[in-house]
């Protein structure tokens, strides 16, 4: 099986989340779920896009989710509707408060999976397992050994593999103890088919106790081919003039950019008298805390899809109409006097629409990093 990790960022969880995750996306009709924004987190921060992508590798198959908790992992695994997702947990935990209108291809099981004959059978029938349960290492090892003893040949993704004893949990010791042909004991002459991979950069990289939570994959068949091709590579640029030029803003250079910098009062009409009605950008504020840039563009113009790895960004719409695509929220139209906020590490893209030029005032940290997919590698 070929696993092309470059396709993870092609996964769009917007509609799935809007339909099933409680919170403000459902117009306040339901109370908030557990960290509802986490479900839409980018790959490398949260692991839900990774799980949704893996669901597309199988059709008409059984997928197991061990450790239901909020139900978000089961929801992500249900992305491919042809599959059946069984999610096991001895406790109901939070999913009843986090999800609504449960997808038809998810079935909840309030049971210890290894203590259930049905659960043990499903483990061996499944092609794909997601394990995110006890986090102390013992239960995880029990599941792992059960699969080994029964010659399982599917895939298991394990979450929070970097949790260690200082947190009261000890996943890292278990993860590092798993033997493959590369790290088996020197006296072991038997070939081990099992392969393990660290997928944290595509999965759960959120920091916990100062370290990423971590996501790992176990390939029990040893036959999977992991592809990390160019489409997943990224480039970063913190030079605002370069960024704007590459976005297609015509009249932009450092002299123009700084012409109105940190002037106490400025008016849009005065800017237009000086710079005209074409596409241009000027930096209005620049200090150690934040930078603010006024950008004018015409319908069809905008910027490239990107995110900021280390800062939120917000905009005030000063003129015209714009379409804002925000990962996890989809596309929304905004107009004069609207304010838009996008958290750090969230992919977004802006396009001017309507009948005339649009003007937006962008505010974020000074010299903020813009990160793009590198399509030229």
C-alpha positions as CSV (number, residue, x, y, z in Angstrom):
1,X,0.0,0.0,0.0
2,X,1.2,3.5,-0.9
3,X,0.7,6.1,1.7
4,X,1.1,9.6,0.2
5,X,1.4,12.0,3.1
6,X,1.5,14.9,0.8
7,X,-2.3,14.5,0.3
8,X,-3.1,15.2,3.9
9,X,-3.5,18.9,3.4
10,X,-6.0,18.3,0.6
11,X,-8.4,16.9,3.2
12,X,-11.1,19.4,4.0
13,X,-13.0,18.7,7.3
14,X,-15.2,21.8,7.0
15,X,-18.5,20.2,6.1
16,X,-18.0,17.3,8.4
17,X,-17.3,19.6,11.3
18,X,-20.1,22.1,10.5
19,X,-22.6,19.2,10.5
20,X,-21.4,17.2,13.5
21,X,-19.2,19.3,15.9
22,X,-21.0,21.3,18.6
23,X,-20.1,25.0,18.9
24,X,-20.3,28.3,17.2
25,X,-20.2,26.7,13.7
26,X,-23.7,25.6,14.4
27,X,-24.9,29.2,15.0
28,X,-25.0,28.8,18.8
29,X,-27.8,26.3,18.7
30,X,-25.8,23.8,20.7
31,X,-23.5,24.2,23.7
32,X,-19.8,24.1,23.0
33,X,-18.0,20.8,22.6
34,X,-14.6,19.7,23.8
35,X,-12.0,22.0,22.2
36,X,-14.2,22.2,19.1
37,X,-11.6,24.2,17.1
38,X,-9.1,21.4,17.6
39,X,-11.0,19.3,15.0
40,X,-10.1,21.8,12.3
41,X,-6.4,22.2,13.4
42,X,-3.8,21.9,10.6
43,X,-1.9,18.7,10.0
44,X,1.2,18.8,12.2
45,X,-0.7,20.5,15.0
46,X,-3.7,18.2,15.3
47,X,-4.1,14.7,13.9
48,X,-7.7,14.7,12.5
49,X,-6.7,15.4,8.9
50,X,-4.2,12.6,9.1
51,X,-6.9,10.2,10.3
52,X,-9.4,11.4,7.6
53,X,-6.7,10.8,5.0
54,X,-6.0,7.3,6.2
55,X,-9.7,6.5,6.0
56,X,-9.5,7.2,2.2
57,X,-7.0,4.4,1.8
58,X,-9.7,1.8,2.5
59,X,-13.1,1.2,1.1
60,X,-15.9,-0.9,2.6
61,X,-13.7,-1.7,5.5
62,X,-13.8,-1.9,9.3
63,X,-11.9,0.9,11.1
64,X,-11.4,0.7,14.9
65,X,-11.0,3.8,17.1
66,X,-9.8,2.8,20.6
67,X,-10.4,5.6,23.1
68,X,-13.5,7.6,22.1
69,X,-13.2,10.6,24.5
70,X,-14.6,13.6,22.6
71,X,-15.5,11.5,19.5
72,X,-13.5,13.7,17.2
73,X,-11.2,10.9,16.2
74,X,-14.2,8.7,15.3
75,X,-15.6,11.6,13.3
76,X,-12.4,12.1,11.4
77,X,-12.2,8.3,10.7
78,X,-15.8,8.4,9.3
79,X,-14.6,10.8,6.5
80,X,-14.8,7.9,4.0
81,X,-18.5,7.0,4.2
82,X,-18.0,3.5,2.7
83,X,-16.2,2.4,5.9
84,X,-17.7,1.3,9.2
85,X,-16.1,2.9,12.3
86,X,-16.4,1.1,15.6
87,X,-15.2,3.3,18.5
88,X,-14.5,1.6,21.9
89,X,-14.3,3.2,25.3
90,X,-15.5,1.8,28.7
91,X,-16.8,5.3,29.5
92,X,-19.0,7.7,27.5
93,X,-16.6,10.5,28.3
94,X,-17.4,13.7,26.4
95,X,-18.6,12.7,23.0
96,X,-22.3,13.1,23.8
97,X,-21.5,16.8,24.5
98,X,-19.1,17.2,21.6
99,X,-20.9,15.7,18.7
100,X,-24.4,16.0,17.2
101,X,-26.2,14.1,14.5
102,X,-23.8,11.2,14.7
103,X,-22.8,9.9,11.2
104,X,-24.5,6.6,10.3
105,X,-21.1,4.9,9.8
106,X,-20.0,5.3,13.4
107,X,-21.0,2.9,16.1
108,X,-20.1,3.5,19.8
109,X,-19.1,0.6,22.0
110,X,-18.9,1.3,25.8
111,X,-16.6,-1.6,26.6
112,X,-13.0,-2.6,27.2
113,X,-12.1,-3.9,23.7
114,X,-9.8,-6.7,24.8
115,X,-12.3,-8.0,27.3
116,X,-15.0,-8.3,24.6
117,X,-15.0,-11.3,22.2
118,X,-16.7,-9.0,19.6
119,X,-13.9,-6.4,20.2
120,X,-11.1,-8.9,19.8
121,X,-12.7,-10.2,16.6
122,X,-13.1,-6.6,15.2
123,X,-9.4,-5.9,16.0
124,X,-8.4,-8.7,13.7
125,X,-11.0,-7.9,11.0
126,X,-10.1,-4.3,10.8
127,X,-7.6,-2.9,8.3
128,X,-6.9,0.2,10.2
129,X,-6.8,1.0,14.0
130,X,-6.4,4.2,15.8
131,X,-5.2,3.9,19.4
132,X,-5.5,6.8,21.7
133,X,-6.5,5.4,25.1
134,X,-4.8,4.9,28.5
135,X,-1.4,6.6,27.7
136,X,0.4,4.6,30.5
137,X,1.9,2.2,28.0
138,X,0.6,-1.1,29.5
139,X,-2.8,-1.1,27.8
140,X,-1.2,0.0,24.5
141,X,1.3,-2.8,24.8
142,X,-1.5,-5.3,25.5
143,X,-3.2,-4.3,22.3
144,X,0.1,-4.4,20.4
145,X,1.0,-7.9,21.7
146,X,-2.5,-9.2,20.9
147,X,-2.1,-8.1,17.3
148,X,1.4,-9.6,17.0
149,X,0.2,-12.9,18.6
150,X,-2.6,-13.1,16.1
151,X,-0.5,-12.2,13.0
152,X,-2.4,-9.0,12.3
153,X,-1.3,-7.4,9.0
154,X,-3.1,-4.0,9.1
155,X,-2.0,-0.6,10.2
156,X,-2.3,1.0,13.7
157,X,-1.8,4.7,14.3
158,X,-0.9,5.6,17.9
159,X,-1.4,9.0,19.4
160,X,0.6,10.8,22.1
161,X,3.7,8.7,21.7
162,X,5.9,11.3,23.4
163,X,4.0,11.3,26.7
164,X,6.5,10.3,29.4
165,X,6.6,9.3,33.0
166,X,7.0,12.9,34.3
167,X,3.5,13.5,33.1
168,X,2.1,10.5,35.0
169,X,2.0,8.7,31.7
170,X,4.6,6.6,30.0
171,X,4.0,6.3,26.3
172,X,7.5,7.1,25.1
173,X,9.1,4.1,26.8
174,X,6.5,1.8,25.3
175,X,6.9,3.3,21.8
176,X,10.7,3.1,21.9
177,X,10.6,-0.5,23.2
178,X,8.7,-1.7,20.1
179,X,11.0,-4.0,18.1
180,X,11.4,-3.9,14.4
181,X,14.1,-5.4,12.2
182,X,16.1,-2.2,12.7
183,X,16.2,-2.2,16.5
184,X,15.6,-5.8,17.5
185,X,17.8,-7.5,20.1
186,X,21.1,-8.6,18.7
187,X,20.4,-12.3,19.6
188,X,17.1,-12.3,17.7
189,X,17.7,-14.0,14.4
190,X,14.0,-14.0,13.3
191,X,12.9,-11.5,10.7
192,X,10.5,-8.9,12.0
193,X,8.0,-7.6,9.4
194,X,6.7,-4.8,11.6
195,X,7.8,-1.3,10.7
196,X,7.2,1.8,12.7
197,X,7.1,5.5,11.6
198,X,7.0,8.8,13.4
199,X,4.3,10.8,11.7
200,X,4.2,13.7,14.2
201,X,5.0,16.3,11.5
202,X,1.7,15.3,9.8
203,X,-0.2,14.4,13.0
204,X,-0.4,15.6,16.6
205,X,2.3,18.2,17.2
206,X,0.5,20.3,19.8
207,X,2.9,20.9,22.8
208,X,2.1,19.2,26.1
209,X,4.5,19.8,29.0
210,X,6.8,21.6,26.6
211,X,7.0,18.6,24.1
212,X,4.9,17.6,21.1
213,X,2.2,15.0,21.8
214,X,3.5,12.8,19.0
215,X,1.8,10.5,16.5
216,X,3.3,7.1,15.4
217,X,2.3,4.4,12.9
218,X,2.8,0.7,13.1
219,X,2.7,-1.3,9.8
220,X,2.3,-4.9,10.9
221,X,2.6,-6.2,7.3
222,X,5.8,-4.3,6.7
223,X,4.6,-3.7,3.1
224,X,3.5,-0.1,3.3
225,X,5.3,2.5,1.2
226,X,5.4,6.0,2.8
227,X,5.7,8.8,0.3
228,X,6.7,12.3,1.5
229,X,6.8,14.1,-1.8
230,X,7.2,17.7,-2.8
231,X,3.6,18.7,-2.3
232,X,4.1,18.6,1.4
233,X,7.2,20.8,1.4
234,X,6.7,24.4,2.6
235,X,8.6,27.6,2.1
236,X,8.5,30.6,4.4
237,X,9.0,34.3,3.7
238,X,9.0,37.2,6.2
239,X,9.9,39.9,3.8
240,X,6.6,41.8,3.4
241,X,7.6,43.4,0.0
242,X,8.5,40.0,-1.5
243,X,5.2,38.5,-0.1
244,X,3.1,41.3,-1.6
245,X,4.9,41.2,-5.0
246,X,4.4,37.5,-5.2
247,X,0.8,38.0,-4.4
248,X,0.5,40.2,-7.4
249,X,0.3,43.6,-5.8
250,X,1.6,45.8,-8.5
251,X,2.8,49.1,-7.0
252,X,4.9,47.9,-4.0
253,X,8.5,48.6,-3.0
254,X,10.2,49.5,0.2
255,X,10.2,53.3,-0.5
256,X,6.4,53.3,-1.0
257,X,5.9,50.7,1.8
258,X,7.5,53.0,4.4
259,X,6.1,56.3,3.1
260,X,3.3,56.6,5.6
261,X,4.8,54.4,8.4
262,X,3.8,55.4,12.0
263,X,2.2,58.7,11.0
264,X,-0.4,59.5,13.7
265,X,-3.3,60.0,11.3
266,X,-4.0,58.9,7.8
267,X,-7.0,58.8,5.6
268,X,-7.9,56.3,2.9
269,X,-8.8,59.0,0.4
270,X,-5.5,60.7,0.9
271,X,-3.7,57.4,0.2
272,X,-5.7,57.0,-3.0
273,X,-4.9,60.5,-4.1
274,X,-1.2,59.7,-3.8
275,X,-1.1,56.1,-4.9
276,X,-4.1,55.9,-7.3
277,X,-6.8,53.4,-7.8
278,X,-4.5,50.5,-8.8
279,X,-3.1,47.7,-6.7
280,X,-0.8,49.0,-3.9
281,X,0.2,48.4,-0.3
282,X,1.7,50.7,2.4
283,X,2.7,49.9,6.0
284,X,0.9,52.2,8.4
285,X,2.2,50.9,11.7
286,X,5.5,49.1,12.5
287,X,7.0,48.5,16.0
288,X,8.2,45.8,18.3
289,X,4.7,44.6,19.0
290,X,2.7,44.7,15.7
291,X,2.7,45.8,12.1
292,X,-0.2,47.1,10.1
293,X,-0.4,47.2,6.3
294,X,-3.2,48.7,4.1
295,X,-3.6,46.8,0.9
296,X,-5.8,47.8,-2.1
297,X,-6.6,45.2,-4.8
298,X,-9.1,44.7,-7.6
299,X,-11.6,41.9,-8.1
300,X,-9.9,38.7,-8.9
301,X,-6.7,39.7,-7.0
302,X,-5.8,38.6,-3.5
303,X,-3.1,36.4,-2.0
304,X,-1.8,32.9,-2.1
305,X,-3.0,30.2,0.3
306,X,-0.7,30.4,3.4
307,X,-0.6,30.4,7.1
308,X,1.5,32.1,9.8
309,X,3.4,29.6,12.1
310,X,3.8,32.0,15.0
311,X,1.1,34.7,15.0
312,X,-2.6,35.3,14.7
313,X,-3.7,37.9,12.1
314,X,-6.7,40.2,11.9
315,X,-8.1,42.5,9.2
316,X,-10.4,45.5,9.1
317,X,-12.3,45.7,5.8
318,X,-12.1,49.4,4.7
319,X,-13.6,49.1,1.3
320,X,-15.2,46.7,-1.1
321,X,-16.1,43.0,-0.8
322,X,-13.7,40.1,-0.2
323,X,-14.0,36.3,-0.1
324,X,-12.1,34.8,2.8
325,X,-11.3,31.1,2.8
326,X,-10.3,29.8,6.2
327,X,-9.3,26.2,6.8
328,X,-12.0,24.5,8.8
329,X,-14.6,27.3,8.2
330,X,-14.7,27.3,4.4
331,X,-15.3,30.5,2.3
332,X,-17.2,33.5,3.7
333,X,-17.9,36.9,2.1
334,X,-17.0,40.0,4.0
335,X,-17.6,43.7,3.3
336,X,-16.8,47.2,4.5
337,X,-16.6,47.5,8.3
338,X,-16.3,43.8,8.9
339,X,-13.4,42.5,11.0
340,X,-11.8,39.1,10.3
341,X,-9.5,37.1,12.7
342,X,-7.5,34.0,11.8
343,X,-5.5,32.1,14.4
344,X,-1.8,31.1,13.8
345,X,-1.1,27.9,11.9
346,X,-4.4,28.2,10.1
347,X,-4.4,28.1,6.3
348,X,-6.3,31.0,4.7
349,X,-6.6,32.8,1.4
350,X,-8.2,36.1,0.4
351,X,-9.7,37.2,-2.9
352,X,-11.2,40.6,-3.8
353,X,-14.7,40.3,-5.3
354,X,-17.5,42.6,-6.2
355,X,-17.6,45.5,-8.7
356,X,-14.7,47.7,-7.6
357,X,-11.4,47.8,-5.7
358,X,-11.3,46.5,-2.1
359,X,-9.1,47.7,0.7
360,X,-8.1,45.8,3.8
361,X,-6.0,46.7,6.8
362,X,-4.0,43.7,8.0
363,X,-2.5,43.6,11.5
364,X,-0.2,41.0,13.0
365,X,3.2,40.7,14.5
366,X,6.0,42.6,12.8
367,X,7.8,40.7,10.0
368,X,5.4,37.9,10.4
369,X,6.3,34.6,8.6
370,X,4.2,33.6,5.7
371,X,4.3,29.8,5.0
372,X,3.3,28.4,1.6
373,X,3.2,25.0,-0.1
374,X,6.3,24.8,-2.2
375,X,4.9,23.9,-5.7
376,X,8.3,24.5,-7.4
377,X,10.3,21.8,-5.7
